[in-house]
């Protein structure tokens, strides 16, 4: 998709099968914006060029090779400083990654495959606590776990710029209206800026909607999302819906937007599909559906959060219940198995799950 024109109801595309970049024009009666997301680098100088992300399997494979090569180089050189890994972002992605990687390093140390002191890790978070969207108790559990694993946590701290490989400049986060600097938890307030060495910078600081939405002139927020109503219809436009990372839908009860979760996107997709089907059944080419065929609403369901924190441990937030440990890890395995069954034949899904479970158990 190259561009979208909601006035003429046209979408410009370039077919993948076309040998030349020749554009084609498609007309639509209804349009569903589900273009996915991109990494949000917050316009931090040098971050996009120097940091590594893991938004795909290929990213993960490259990152694994990079860490492995760094450890091998550290082991082969005498008096070499530890391999330093800096993780930017203390949300679910950054915390899970830091916990799992640190737990793996400790496992390799126990096996004798990695010398003690060969690595160090920092987690930088701009808020007062890690996992800010989750309840305080969940943040405290994750914080203690990271410290147990030897990860240094830097709160109220931002990455200001990445000057070059192995050089990251940190700064206290910007103050909120009426806030005093002394209230920040940043550990280097007097200096206002700190240069740290980092062999590998990993960015897990968030996502934004596909840039195409803004480029096409659609009204978007800072994260590039278009505002939708409770039917997932784009406000101010007819015959256009948006869902997932492309939609900004705020829950009036909590005043918080729908979280960027796969479960939420699937639920929104079902609502949009139902609404398009109802409009087609009513033979309506606008939102003026008959009274006996009202549009479906997004009900803002609550989704449980299961966050692995290294080894056979996971934090579970399910409504008001919060717990961690082995049972949480089992719940996570069941969630993975359910996902495998949703995309694969059951025999292949079971075989793949059992193979991964065996490897995970052996490595722990």
N, C-alpha and C positions, 0 to 999 in steps of 0.2 A: 504494500500500500504506500503510494507516494503522497497523496493529498486527499482531503475530504472537503467537499463543498456542500454544506447543509442547506444552502439556499436553492441550489439547482438540483439537490439530491443526487449528487454524483460522487463517485470514488474513482480516483486515478490509480491504476496499478501497473506494475511491470511484471508480466508473466515470467516465472522461473524458467520455463522452457524456451523463452525467446533468446536467440543467439545474440541479438542486439538489444540495448536498453530502450526498447520501444514501449511507449506508454499506451495503455488502453483505458477506455472510459466505461465505467459500469453505472447503470442507473439503479436506484433502490426505492422501494416503498417504505421499508423499515430498515433502520441501521442500528446495529449493536456494536458499541465500542468496547472491545476486549483485547486491546493491543499489548497488554502486559506492562512490565516495568523495566526500569534501567537503574543502575547504581547511582545513588545521589552522593556526589563528592563535595557538595556545599561550596563549590568554587574555591576550595582550599588550594593555594598555589602548589604545584608539584605533586599533589596527591594522586591524581589520575594517572600521571606518568610513572610514578615510582611505587605506588602501592599495588598489592595483589588482592584480587577478590576471588570469591568462589561461588559464582552464580550458576555454574554448570559443572558437569562431570569433568570436562576437559580442564577447567580451572582448578579443580581439586587435584587432578593428576599432576598438573604442572607444579602446583604448590607442594605436593608430596615430594616430587623430585627435587625441588629447590631446597626444602628442609633437609632431605637426605644428603644432598651434595654439600650443604653447609656443615652438617655434622661430620661428614667424612673429612672435609677440609680442616675442620677444627681439630679432629683427632690426629691428623697427619702432621700438623705443625706444632712445634714445641713453643711453650710460653704464649700460645695464642689465647686471646680473651674468649669468653664463652660466646656461643652463638646466641645473639639477642633477637628476640621476636617481639615486636610491638603490635598489639591488636587494638585497632581503633573502633570503639563502639561497644558499650556494655549492655546491649539489648540481648534478646534470646540468642541470636546468631553468634555474637561475639563471645558470650558467656559459655555456650555449649562448645564452641570451637576451642576456647582456651582450656576448659576443663578436660575435654577429651584428649587434646594434644599433650597437656601436662601429665595426665594419667598414663598415657602411652610412654612418655619419656621415663617416668618412674618405673614402669614395667620393664623397659629396656635396661634400666640401671640394675634392677634386681636380677635380671638374666645375665648381667655382665657384658651386654652388648653396647652399653653406653656408660662412659665415665661420669661420676658425680661431678657436678660443677661445669659440665660441658654446655649447658644451656641456661638461659634465663628468659623470663617472659614478663611483659608489662601489658596491662589492660587499661586503656584510657577511656574515660566516660565523662561526658560534659554535664551530667546531672549529679545530684547529691548522693545517689545510690545507683547500683547496677539494677537491671531489670525494672526500670521506672514504671512501666505499665502494670506490673504485677503487684500484689499486696506486699507490704513491708516485710512480713515474715518470710516470704519466698525470697526476697532480696537478701535478707540476713543469712538464710541457709546457703544461698549461692556464694555470698561473700566469704563465709567461713570456709566453704569447700575450696574456693580458689586460693585462699591463704594457706590451707592445709597442703595444697599441691605446689606451693611455692611461687604463685603468680602474684606479682606486685600490682596492686590496684591504685589507680590515680583518679580520684573523683573531682568534680567541678573543674575539669581540665580539658582543654581542646587542643587538637593538632592545628597549629597556626600555619605551618608550611613544611614541606619536605624539600629541603634545599638540594639534596643529592642522595645517592645511595649511602646508607649508614649514618645519615644526619637528619634528625627530625627536630623541629622547633615546636615546643609546647607553650601554652599560655593559659592563664585562668579563663574560665568561660566569661562571657559578657554579663555584666550585672543586670538584674531585672529592675524595673522602676521601684525606687524606695529601698533597694537592697544595699547593704554595706559590704565592702570588700572583706572585712574581717569575718563575715558569716560564711565565706566560701571554705570548702574543705580542701582546696588546692594546697599542696605541700610546699610550694615555692612562691608564696604571695609577695614577699619583699622584692624578688627579682623581676616579677611580672613576665618573665620569659625564661625558658630553660631549654638548652640544647642537649639532646640525648642521642646516644649511638644506638642504631637499630639495623641489624643486618637484613632483616626481613620485616617489611611493614605490611600488615594485613588489614584491609578496610572492611568493617562490618557495621558501618554507621548508618545504614538505612537505604531506602529505595525511593524512587519517584516514578511517576507515570511516564509512559512513552512520550518522548519529546514531540512526536507528530501531532498530538492533541493541541499543544500550544502553537506550533507552526501553522496549523490550519485555522487559527483565529478563534478557536473555541474558548469560552471563558473558563479559566482554570485558576487554582490556588497556587501557593508557592511550590507545592510538590507536583504540579502539573495535572491534578485531578479535576474533572468537571463535576460541578454540583448537580446532584440528582434529587428527586423527590422520593417519597416512600414507595413508589412504584418502580424505581430505578430509571425513570424517564428523565432525560436531561432537561433542566429548567430553562425555559425560554425557547425551546425547540420542539417541534412536532416530529413524531415518528422516529425519534432517536433515543436509544437507551445506552446506558453505560454500566459496567460492573467490574468487580475485582479491583485491581490496582488503579484502574482508570476512573473510578467513581468516588466522589466525596459525599458520603451519606452520614449525617450526624444523628445520634440517638438523643432524642429530646430529654430522656430520663437521666442520662449521665453527662450529656453535653460533650460526648466523645465520639469521634468517627468510628465507623466499622473497622476493626483491625485488619491488617493486611495478612490474612490467613487463607490457606487453601480451602478450609471448610466454609469460610464466609463467602468466598468467590463461587464455590459450587452452589451454595444456597441462593446466592443472588442470580446465578445463571438459571436456576429452576424458576425463580420468580419472573425473570425477563421472558423466558420461553413460554411460560403460562400466559403472560400478558399479550405477547405477540399472537399466540394461538387464539386467545379470546377476541382480540380485535379482528383477526381474520375471519373467525367464525361469525362475528357480528357484521362482517362485510364493511368494516369501518376503515377508512384510510386516515383517520385522525383519532384523537383520544376521546372523542364524543361517543363513547360506547353506551349502549342502552342501559337503563337502570337495572335490568335483570341480569346483566353481565358485567358487574363491576371489575375493575382491575385488581390483581392480587397485590398485597402489601408485603414488604420485607418485615419480618417480625422481630428482628434483632435478637436472634438466639444467642445464648451464652455457650461458648465452646471451651471444653476443658483444655488446660495447658499441661503438657508432659515434656519436661525439659531434662535431657540427659546431662549429668554433671560428672562424667568420668567413671570408669569401672562399671560395676553393676549398681549404679545409683541414679535416681532421677527425681526431680521435684515435680509434684503433681498439684495443680491448682484446679479444683473442681467445685465451682460455686464458692461456698464459704469454707470448704475443706482444703487444707494445705498439709501435705506430708511429703517426706522423701525417703529414699532408701531402696531396698531391693524390690519391694512390691511396686514402687513407682517405675522401676526399670522393666519389670514384667509387663506392666500396662503399656509401656512404650513399645515393647516387642509385639504385643497384640495389635497395637495400632499399625505397626509396620506390616504385620501379616494381613490385616484387613486391607491395607492399601495394595499389597501384592495381588490379593484375590480380586481386587476391582479392576486390574489392568492386564492380568495374565490368566491363562487356563489354570485351574486349581492344582493340577499335578505339577506344573512348572513352578507355580507360586510357592507351593509347599516345599519343593526341592530346593529352590533358591533361598527360601527363608531358613531352612534347616542348615544349609551350607554356611550361610552368614552367621547363624546362631552358634554353630560349632566353632567357627574361627574366632568369634567374639569371646566365647567362653574360654577357649584355649589361651588367647592372648591376655586374659584377665587373671 
